[in-house]
Amino acid sequence: MIHRLFDLEFFSTITSRAAMAGIGAFLACLALGPRVIRWLRSKRVGEQVAKGESPALDRLMGHKKDTPTMGGVFVCAAALLALALLGNFRSRTLSIFAVTIGALGFLGAVDDYLKLTGKRRAGMSMVAKLIGQVLVGYGAGVWLYVVMLRTDPDHASRVYLPFDGFVDLGVWYPAFVMLVVTATSNAVNITDGLDGLAGGCLAIAVFAYATIAYVVHRPDFSGYLGLPHVRSAAETTVACTAILGATLGFLWFNGHPAQVFMGDSGSLPLGGALGLIACTTKQELILIVIGGVFVVEAGSSFVQILFYKLTGKRLFRIAPLHHHFQFAGLPETKITLRFWICAAVLAVASLATLKLR
């Protein structure tokens, strides 16, 4: 019945379905959010803010104690519902998104559950979680490679360089997709530390990629801008708007002071989806700029660890970077707003470079 709708002129256009997917996911989040939050409160699934790593940070975050987490459950549910109703699964690309979001969402939910029930305060081991992300990312990479060999054989294994040229990775392309998905998933997870921070930056990045996906799937727009024409990226536009709508719906409850936190059940699948969006549009390297906030946040943690091991001193007061600014005395809302502004500027700058190719 649903597939028959796509034979109607209104439902056959990407623009119409993308718009409805975004609105539908947003409304689904508003409907599911209060119910899930009440259920989480009844089960006492609240954030344990005292990590024991920094007493000063524990004091700063003390007011968030017992705020429900695992909000990513209803974010992913809303996005998947919108895709199920308005996505055209004749396109195998959309199936990759659905499975990747579901698999990483399950992995994150298990990690959250172990933390919050006290069965393992640290959640899954770092190695186990990384192995799960790698397997999902590599599976998505193989699937995408096979799909693109059928729909866009000229682009299947290419990574396009900024401004001009490309590198053909051949059969190694799935491994590259795995690296992108895993890195982005972890970077969003690291950024998810303040009310609205990860969600707002993610919404901005996904909106930028929704524009790119729409452009590259059309031969006239992509030809004018000198971008690779990727036919299989058509349904990526719908995936982008569904994720965008769900993320905005989550921000309705996650804005300061947050009623619910995203948790790993949200940050891992949404971050992984962002990496997959970059790969399906064949604009993987521009993700470094569009997702610049996530890159800096993850990079600050890496640099902090490396600097400490080499010198025995800390480069930042604490990592990731948003906590460094908290220690400097900036209010949480101001840090979040400024990071949003940086994300918006980077997104606009990335879109502006498309005409420079």
PADREN-498561 format. One line per 3 residues: their letters; for each residue x, y, z of C-alpha. Coordinates in Angstrom, 2 decimals. Example, Ala and Ser with C-alpha at 12.3 -4.5 7.8 and 13.67 -1.06 7.14 Angstrom:
residues 2
as) 12.30 -4.50 7.80; 13.67 -1.06 7.14
//
This chain:
residues 357
mih) 0.00 0.00 0.00; 2.78 2.43 0.94; 4.74 1.73 -2.24
rlf) 1.62 2.53 -4.28; 1.70 6.04 -2.86; 5.01 6.61 -4.65
dle) 3.19 6.18 -7.96; 1.22 9.37 -7.19; 2.82 12.54 -8.49
ffs) 2.98 14.27 -5.08; 4.60 11.33 -3.28; 6.95 10.53 -6.15
tit) 9.02 13.69 -5.68; 11.99 13.72 -3.34; 11.19 17.27 -2.22
sra) 7.69 16.40 -0.99; 8.69 13.22 0.79; 11.75 14.83 2.35
ama) 9.65 17.67 3.75; 7.03 15.29 5.13; 9.68 12.99 6.59
gig) 11.23 15.89 8.50; 7.90 17.16 9.82; 6.70 13.63 10.59
afl) 9.84 12.74 12.54; 9.61 16.00 14.49; 5.97 15.40 15.44
acl) 6.70 11.77 16.30; 9.42 12.94 18.69; 7.02 15.40 20.35
alg) 4.48 12.59 20.77; 6.94 9.94 21.98; 9.14 12.19 24.14
prv) 6.86 12.79 27.16; 5.84 9.14 27.28; 9.40 7.83 27.12
irw) 10.60 10.42 29.66; 7.83 9.41 32.10; 8.71 5.75 31.62
lrs) 12.41 6.41 32.19; 11.59 8.35 35.36; 9.40 5.53 36.63
krv) 12.25 3.09 36.07; 14.71 5.55 37.64; 16.87 5.48 34.53
geq) 18.74 8.66 35.46; 22.17 9.99 34.60; 24.95 9.20 37.04
vak) 26.88 12.46 36.81; 29.55 11.58 39.36; 32.16 9.83 37.22
ges) 34.92 10.04 39.80; 37.44 11.26 37.23; 37.26 14.92 38.29
pal) 35.66 16.10 41.55; 35.40 19.63 40.13; 33.51 18.38 37.08
drl) 31.24 16.27 39.29; 30.32 19.43 41.21; 29.65 21.39 38.00
mgh) 27.38 18.66 36.67; 25.76 17.81 40.00; 22.47 19.55 39.17
kkd) 21.92 17.07 36.32; 21.80 14.08 38.64; 18.92 11.68 37.98
tpt) 17.86 13.44 34.76; 16.52 10.62 32.53; 18.88 9.44 29.83
mgg) 18.53 7.02 26.89; 16.52 9.69 25.06; 18.15 8.43 21.90
vfv) 15.62 5.60 21.95; 12.73 7.85 20.93; 14.90 9.93 18.58
caa) 15.89 6.84 16.57; 12.34 5.48 16.74; 10.95 8.73 15.31
all) 13.51 8.83 12.49; 12.96 5.18 11.59; 9.18 5.62 11.66
ala) 9.42 8.55 9.23; 11.67 6.53 6.94; 9.33 3.54 7.05
llg) 6.34 5.68 6.06; 7.92 8.07 3.58; 11.15 6.49 2.39
nfr) 11.24 4.53 -0.85; 12.88 1.24 0.08; 13.14 0.30 -3.55
srt) 16.32 2.28 -3.10; 18.71 0.01 -1.25; 20.53 3.08 0.09
lsi) 17.68 3.79 2.49; 17.85 0.25 3.85; 21.49 0.83 4.77
fav) 20.49 3.86 6.85; 17.70 1.99 8.62; 19.87 -0.99 9.54
tig) 22.86 1.18 10.59; 20.73 3.40 12.83; 19.03 0.36 14.34
alg) 22.26 -1.56 14.94; 24.21 1.33 16.47; 21.13 2.34 18.46
flg) 20.96 -1.16 19.92; 24.67 -1.08 20.73; 24.29 2.28 22.48
avd) 21.19 1.15 24.37; 23.05 -1.88 25.73; 25.88 0.38 26.86
dyl) 23.44 2.80 28.52; 21.55 -0.05 30.19; 24.70 -1.52 31.72
klt) 25.71 1.89 33.09; 22.33 2.88 34.45; 21.40 -0.43 36.07
gkr) 24.70 -0.54 37.89; 25.61 -3.88 36.35; 28.71 -2.21 34.90
rag) 29.23 1.38 35.94; 31.51 2.02 32.97; 29.12 0.30 30.56
msm) 30.49 -1.88 27.81; 34.24 -2.15 27.62; 35.87 0.27 25.19
vak) 37.12 -2.64 23.08; 33.70 -4.32 22.88; 31.97 -1.08 21.92
lig) 34.62 -0.30 19.29; 34.36 -3.79 17.81; 30.58 -3.35 17.54
qvl) 30.98 -0.01 15.77; 33.62 -1.41 13.42; 31.44 -4.38 12.45
vgy) 28.40 -2.16 11.80; 30.50 0.38 9.89; 32.20 -2.24 7.74
gag) 28.89 -3.96 7.03; 27.42 -0.63 5.94; 30.49 -0.01 3.77
vwl) 30.22 -3.35 1.97; 26.48 -2.86 1.44; 26.96 0.67 0.10
yvv) 29.78 -0.47 -2.21; 27.59 -3.22 -3.69; 24.63 -0.86 -4.15
mlr) 26.74 1.80 -5.83; 28.34 -0.73 -8.18; 24.83 -1.21 -9.55
tdp) 23.54 2.35 -9.50; 26.67 4.55 -9.74; 29.56 2.30 -10.85
dha) 31.76 5.27 -11.75; 31.65 6.54 -8.17; 31.42 3.32 -6.16
srv) 34.95 3.28 -4.76; 36.02 6.87 -5.32; 36.77 9.43 -2.63
ylp) 36.55 12.89 -4.18; 39.12 15.46 -3.14; 38.21 19.08 -2.35
fdg) 38.18 21.29 -5.45; 39.46 18.67 -7.91; 40.41 15.04 -8.41
fvd) 39.69 11.80 -6.61; 41.31 8.71 -5.13; 39.97 5.32 -6.18
lgv) 40.18 2.94 -3.21; 38.81 -0.09 -5.05; 37.86 -2.95 -2.74
wyp) 39.24 -0.97 0.22; 36.36 1.51 0.04; 34.19 -0.41 2.60
afv) 37.05 -0.12 5.11; 37.12 3.63 4.48; 33.36 3.84 5.13
mlv) 33.91 1.92 8.35; 36.51 4.47 9.48; 34.20 7.40 8.67
vta) 31.16 5.89 10.40; 33.10 4.79 13.49; 34.99 8.07 13.86
tsn) 31.86 10.21 13.46; 29.87 8.00 15.83; 32.51 8.40 18.54
avn) 33.00 12.13 17.89; 29.28 12.87 18.39; 29.33 10.68 21.50
itd) 32.23 12.71 22.94; 30.45 16.00 22.15; 27.29 14.92 23.96
gld) 28.13 16.48 27.31; 26.03 19.64 27.70; 22.33 20.34 27.26
gla) 21.56 20.68 23.55; 25.20 20.71 22.46; 25.47 17.55 20.38
ggc) 21.87 17.74 19.14; 22.15 21.31 17.90; 25.48 20.80 16.14
lai) 24.21 17.56 14.62; 21.04 19.24 13.29; 23.13 21.93 11.57
avf) 25.49 19.37 10.00; 22.62 17.17 8.79; 20.81 20.18 7.30
aya) 23.95 21.04 5.31; 24.21 17.48 4.04; 20.49 17.42 3.16
tia) 21.24 20.29 0.78; 24.24 18.44 -0.65; 22.28 15.20 -1.07
yvv) 19.55 17.00 -2.98; 22.11 18.68 -5.24; 24.21 15.62 -6.09
hrp) 21.23 13.40 -6.95; 20.13 15.86 -9.67; 22.17 15.85 -12.89
dfs) 21.43 19.52 -13.63; 22.51 20.88 -10.23; 25.51 18.58 -9.83
gyl) 26.62 19.30 -13.40; 26.42 23.06 -12.86; 28.48 22.84 -9.65
glp) 30.95 20.31 -11.02; 30.05 17.67 -8.44; 29.74 13.93 -9.05
hvr) 26.17 13.02 -9.98; 25.15 10.27 -7.52; 21.77 8.78 -8.41
saa) 21.68 6.56 -5.31; 21.85 9.68 -3.11; 18.23 10.58 -3.90
ett) 16.81 8.83 -0.83; 19.66 10.19 1.29; 17.80 13.51 1.20
vac) 14.81 11.82 2.86; 17.09 10.16 5.41; 18.67 13.54 6.20
tai) 15.36 15.32 6.80; 14.03 12.44 8.92; 17.13 12.58 11.12
lga) 16.95 16.39 11.19; 13.30 16.39 12.24; 13.91 13.78 14.94
tlg) 16.93 15.70 16.27; 14.97 18.96 16.45; 12.18 17.11 18.24
flw) 14.72 15.82 20.75; 16.07 19.33 21.31; 12.53 20.32 22.39
fng) 13.19 18.28 25.54; 16.99 18.52 25.67; 17.33 22.31 25.71
hpa) 18.66 23.77 28.95; 17.60 22.69 31.51; 17.36 19.29 29.90
qvf) 14.42 17.02 30.64; 16.25 14.09 29.08; 19.72 13.25 27.79
mgd) 20.53 11.53 24.52; 22.81 8.85 25.90; 24.85 6.44 23.79
sgs) 21.58 5.09 22.40; 21.28 8.37 20.48; 24.79 9.72 19.98
lpl) 26.22 6.51 18.48; 23.51 5.90 15.82; 23.03 9.57 14.91
gga) 26.77 10.12 14.66; 27.13 6.98 12.58; 24.28 8.12 10.33
lgl) 26.05 11.45 9.75; 29.17 9.60 8.62; 27.08 7.39 6.34
iac) 25.38 10.45 4.83; 28.81 11.81 3.90; 29.67 8.53 2.16
ttk) 26.38 8.13 0.27; 26.72 11.66 -1.16; 30.39 11.06 -2.07
qel) 31.32 14.13 -0.03; 33.24 12.34 2.70; 36.17 14.72 3.16
ili) 34.04 17.84 3.53; 32.65 16.20 6.68; 35.82 17.38 8.42
vig) 34.55 20.97 7.98; 30.78 20.46 8.22; 31.31 18.42 11.37
gvf) 34.16 20.64 12.53; 32.81 20.99 16.06; 32.78 17.21 16.45
vve) 36.31 17.00 15.03; 37.59 19.59 17.51; 35.79 17.97 20.44
ags) 37.17 14.51 19.67; 40.56 15.97 18.80; 40.78 17.80 22.13
sfv) 40.34 14.52 24.00; 42.95 12.78 21.86; 45.45 15.63 22.16
qil) 44.89 15.84 25.93; 45.72 12.15 26.36; 48.73 12.32 24.05
fyk) 50.09 15.51 25.63; 49.72 14.07 29.14; 51.53 10.86 28.19
ltg) 54.41 12.81 26.62; 54.80 15.59 29.22; 52.90 14.51 32.32
krl) 50.94 17.78 32.08; 47.50 18.73 30.78; 47.10 21.00 27.76
fri) 43.46 21.79 28.65; 41.96 22.15 32.09; 39.89 19.10 31.19
apl) 38.78 17.41 27.98; 36.69 17.40 25.87; 36.81 21.09 25.03
hhh) 33.32 22.07 26.23; 34.25 21.08 29.78; 37.45 23.14 29.48
fqf) 35.29 26.23 28.92; 33.09 25.25 31.86; 36.19 25.22 34.06
agl) 37.03 28.66 32.70; 33.76 29.94 34.20; 31.57 30.22 31.08
pet) 27.88 29.35 31.63; 26.69 26.14 30.00; 24.13 27.94 27.83
kit) 26.75 30.32 26.44; 29.12 27.47 25.58; 26.35 25.61 23.77
lrf) 25.21 28.69 21.85; 28.74 29.54 20.73; 29.38 25.99 19.59
wic) 26.13 26.15 17.58; 27.32 29.39 15.97; 30.65 27.78 15.06
aav) 28.81 24.77 13.60; 26.58 27.06 11.51; 29.54 29.09 10.19
lav) 31.41 25.90 9.24; 28.33 24.49 7.50; 27.81 27.66 5.46
asl) 31.50 27.79 4.58; 31.35 24.16 3.41; 28.33 24.82 1.19
atl) 30.04 27.89 -0.25; 33.00 25.79 -1.41; 30.75 23.64 -3.60
klr) 30.74 26.33 -6.33; 34.52 26.58 -6.18; 35.04 23.10 -7.61
//
